[in-house]
């Protein structure tokens, strides 16, 4: 897939009204996790939107008034804790145009590896600018009138739900709303570290050995009919219900295990991150846009997974989810560290598979005035972390798209074959 992109302007978009300046905001204990010191990168494809850059830029400036921390920058306190300095510097915004139609490049629905991400994401900010914004956007207008938003978001200030909430706020203002339907809530002090945590000997911070493999990309489309069939099979065998995510995750984990053919009794892990906003007492209010999630980890032997049915694996997933409130509370009280565990640091190995559900985050509902996106494309963050992202099929299709970097080249075709069974 090739096309030419011309970037016509680059600038900072600041809040349209006066916002607090110089205020230092503490981040939560989850925001401050080292694993979140990274940027999440995505492409959002819209079929139509004349003058999209102008409309989004104006709405972004308005949204940064209530979401003013996102116009700030990261800073470390004198105690070495990560904070947000409310500087009002703004969001980095790039306007660009492409020399083709979105139809001509299949709405970026081809192999993710072939998409020229670097052309559609904001380019590097010159060092002489002296800025490091928390949010960066590029709006690329295509010849057909459609557009693509390339988004770079600092993960330590928002999780996926929070980032989608911010984009939906921009969309509401772009459509002419005078007030947001959901007011943003900071509230990063929902569970301060307990005093005794300071007395605990920290876990050794040794860099893990680097895996010696390279993962290959593979997309798997799963129709709504097939998802419903798997859910029905689970109901018939257990008398209980399950979610679409659970059956997709179960099939993904078991079929990847069969495709790789691990040595007998190899310990395998499946890890996914669960929203914990409602597990706190009291629950976090609607509008909270920080990180509040916890890893659910399931462990099984390669032999048992190879022999298990999809329904059997769904049971394992549901059993692990049932323990989530207890495990999350244990972590927040510091008991995980006392026991020598770090649930946010599972082993990075070919035997650990991560899966993330994007379909319910809210990205697919964002509307800047011309309807929701046709397609959301995640950009690979690492070539050594086996991962699958469960998103929606590009409109108008119904079902799930599993976007993966989870197997070496030698196992790729076996994995794709297994996922069709």
Beta strands, then each sheet from edge to edge (+ up, - down):
strand 1: 5-13
strand 2: 24-26
strand 3: 39-46
strand 4: 73-76
strand 5: 82-85
strand 6: 91-98
strand 7: 135-141
strand 8: 147-154
strand 9: 216-223
strand 10: 267-275
strand 11: 293-301
strand 12: 352-357
strand 13: 375-378
strand 14: 387-392
strand 15: 399-407
sheet 1: 1+ 6- 7- 8+ 3- 13+
sheet 2: 2+ 5- 4+
sheet 3: 9+ 15- 14+ 12+ 10+ 11-
end
